[in-house]
Amino acid sequence: MSCSLELALDRAEGALLRVLGTIERRGWNVLSVNAASTAHAYTVNVTLDGARDPETLCRQLQRLVDVREVKLLSESPLA
C-alpha cells in the first residue's frame, strides 16, 4: 500500500531524523520526502510504501515529542 502523509514538526535538532527513523522501523519504505521550514516549524510531506495500516503509523508518529500534527493525505493499494 502506498500513502502520503503531511506532518507539522517543531524545528528542533534531530526532529526530522526521528520521524524518518520511526517510519522505517515500523516497516515502511520512504519513497519521497519534501520539507519546508519556517522560523519555528517544519512542514514535511512524505510518500511511503508498505503493507501495514497507515492509520497506525499516524498514531505512532503523533506520539513523538516534536510532532505537532500528522495528516493522512492519500492511501492507495499496491499496483
C-alpha positions as CSV (number, residue, x, y, z in Angstrom):
1,M,0.0,0.0,0.0
2,S,1.2,3.5,-0.8
3,C,0.3,6.5,1.2
4,S,1.1,10.2,1.7
5,L,1.4,11.9,5.0
6,E,1.7,15.6,5.9
7,L,3.5,16.3,9.2
8,A,4.0,19.5,11.2
9,L,7.1,19.3,13.3
10,D,8.8,21.6,15.8
11,R,12.0,23.0,14.5
12,A,14.2,21.0,16.9
13,E,17.5,19.3,16.4
14,G,17.0,15.8,15.1
15,A,13.2,16.1,14.7
16,L,13.1,15.1,11.1
17,L,15.6,12.2,11.6
18,R,13.5,10.8,14.5
19,V,10.4,10.9,12.3
20,L,12.1,9.2,9.3
21,G,13.7,6.6,11.6
22,T,10.4,5.8,13.2
23,I,8.8,5.3,9.8
24,E,11.5,2.9,8.7
25,R,11.5,1.0,12.0
26,R,7.7,0.5,11.6
27,G,8.2,-1.3,8.3
28,W,7.6,1.4,5.8
29,N,9.8,2.4,2.8
30,V,10.2,6.1,2.2
31,L,9.7,6.9,-1.5
32,S,9.9,10.7,-1.3
33,V,10.3,13.5,1.3
34,N,9.5,17.2,0.7
35,A,10.2,19.5,3.6
36,A,9.8,23.3,4.1
37,S,10.8,25.3,7.1
38,T,9.8,28.4,8.9
39,A,11.4,30.0,11.9
40,H,9.7,27.7,14.4
41,A,8.4,24.6,12.4
42,Y,8.9,22.2,9.6
43,T,6.1,21.1,7.2
44,V,7.0,17.7,5.8
45,N,5.2,15.7,3.0
46,V,6.3,12.0,2.9
47,T,5.3,9.4,0.4
48,L,5.5,5.8,1.8
49,D,5.2,2.2,0.6
50,G,4.4,-0.6,3.0
51,A,2.0,-3.4,3.9
52,R,0.8,-2.0,7.3
53,D,-2.1,0.1,8.3
54,P,-1.2,3.8,7.7
55,E,-3.6,4.9,10.5
56,T,-1.5,3.0,13.0
57,L,1.7,4.8,11.7
58,C,0.0,8.1,12.1
59,R,-0.8,7.4,15.7
60,Q,2.7,6.2,16.4
61,L,4.2,9.4,14.8
62,Q,1.8,11.6,16.8
63,R,3.4,10.3,20.0
64,L,6.8,11.6,19.1
65,V,7.8,14.7,21.2
66,D,8.5,17.1,18.3
67,V,5.4,16.2,16.2
68,R,2.6,18.8,16.3
69,E,0.3,17.2,13.7
70,V,0.0,14.2,11.3
71,K,-2.4,14.0,8.4
72,L,-3.0,11.1,6.1
73,L,-3.4,12.7,2.7
74,S,-3.9,9.7,0.5
75,E,-3.9,6.0,0.5
76,S,-3.8,3.6,-2.4
77,P,-3.3,-0.2,-2.8
78,L,-0.2,-1.6,-4.4
79,A,-0.3,-1.9,-8.2
